Amino acid sequence: MKKSLSLFLLIVILFSSSMFTSISVSAEPMYDSYMIFNGAYEDYYEDVYKPAYNSYNEALNEFRTELHALDDSLTRTQYYQIIAFLNQVIDMKKSLFGDRETVGSSRYEVPRLREAMYAAADAGSYDEAISLCNNLTGAIHLRVDCLNTLKAALENYTFPAPVNP
């Protein structure tokens, strides 16, 4: 009787531990997949988004420097042309980036996607975390495209010829 009870307990323990092992093994690939997606997002953010953002700001500063160099040599009409162009640049950036309070704007959505992704991963919902990570990466791609477009517009702008050189 003791031997059969011991054998039964041994089988139960082996079966239970193999179930736990199979559960943990099946969850690990999803965690590993999530970490790959998250790592790719973080690399893209650091290696592509941040440089694009800094590059856009540098182009804006260079534009400002060129404008100041022309200072008094432009007519009022020429200034209005430059202001109209800058308003277009600002409107393009605002249409995507928006602000932190406007639903649908990048500055509103990106932090919420990031928070939801981390919350899903912390809860062990790696499929959901991966999906959110993909959405987040897509939103950052849109930001990079916008910044690169605006940078190119600033760099390719031709200032009006000065009237009073």
N, C-alpha and C positions, 0 to 999 in steps of 0.2 A: 504494500500500500504506500509506504514512504517512497519507494523507488518510483512508483507510477505518479505520485504527487510531485516528486522532484522532477521527473521527466516532463510532466505537464507544465510546471512552472518554468522550466528551462525553455520549452517550446514557446510559451507565452512571452517570455523575456526576449527570446531571439526574434520572434515575430514582431513584437512591439518595437524593438530597436531597429529592425530592418524597415518598418513602416516609417519611423522617425527619420531614418537615414534617407529613405526614398523621398520623403516630403522635403527635407532640407536640400537634398540634391536637386530636386525639381525646381525649387525656388531660387537656387544659386544662379542658374543660367539667366533667369530674368533679371536678377540683381546685376550680374555681370553685363548683360545687355544694356541695362539702364546706365551703368557706369560708363560704358563706351559712348552712348549717346550724350550723356552729360559732359563727359570729357571733351567730346567733339564740339559741343556748344561752348564750353568754357574756352577752349582753344580759339574758336572762331571769334568769340567776343574779345579776347585779349589780343589776338594776332591780326584781326581784320577790322573789327568794329572800332576799337579804340584808335588805331592809326588813321582810319578814315575820318573819324570825328576830329582828331587833332589836325589832320591835313586840311579838312574843310575850314577849320578856324584859322589856320595859317593862311589859306587863300583869302579869307575874309580880311585878315589883317593886312596882307599885301595890297588888296583892293583899296582899303582905307588909306594906306600909305601913298599909293598912286594918286588917289583923289586929293589928298592934302597937298601933294606936290603941284597939282594943277591950280589949287586954291583960287586965286583972284583972276585967273586967265580964262575962266568959263563964263558964258552968258547965263542969264537966268533960265533961258530955254534949255540950255545944255545941262544945267543942274537938275531941272525937272525931268529930263530924259534919264539921267543917272538915278534919281530918286525913284522914278517909275520902275526901272530895272531892279533896284534893290528891294522895292516893295514886292515884285514878282518872286524874288528869291525868298524873302521872308514868308510870303504866302505859301509857296511850295513847301517850305520846311514846316510851317505851322499846320498845313493840311495833313501831313503824315504824323509829325511828332505831337502836335497838340499840347495839351497840358495834363497834369495828374488828376484833374477832376472830370474831364470830358470822356465819357464812355466811348470806346472805339478808337481813341487816339493812342498812338504808340506809347506815350509817356504814362498813360493810364493802364493799358493792357499788359505791357511787358512786365512790370513789377508783379502784377496779379498772376500772370502765367508762371513766373518764376516761383512765387510763393506756393501756388497750387502744385507745381511740379515737385518741390521739396516736400510738401506735406504728403503727397501721394507716395513718394519714395519712403518717407519716414513711416507711413502706414503699411508699407510692404506691397502697395498696389503698383508694381513696376510697369505693367502694361499701360496703365493710365499715366504714370510718370513719363514713360517714353513718348507717348502721344503728346503730352503737354510740352515735353522737351522739343519735339519736332515743331510744334506750333511756335514755341519761343524762338527757336532757331530761325524759322521763317520770318518772324517779326523783326529779328535783328538783321536778316538779309535785306528786308525792305528798307530798314534804316540806312544800311551801307549803300544800297543803290541810290537812295535819295541824297545822301551826303556826297557821293561821288558825282552825281548829276549836278548838284549845286556848285561843287568845287569846280567842275569843268566850265560851268556857265560863268563863274567869277573869273576864272583864268582866261577864258576866251573873249571876255567883254572888251570891246574896242571903245576906249574913251573918245569923246568928241575932240576934234582938233581945237586947241586953244585959240581964242580970238585975239587975246592980248598977250602975246608971248613975252 
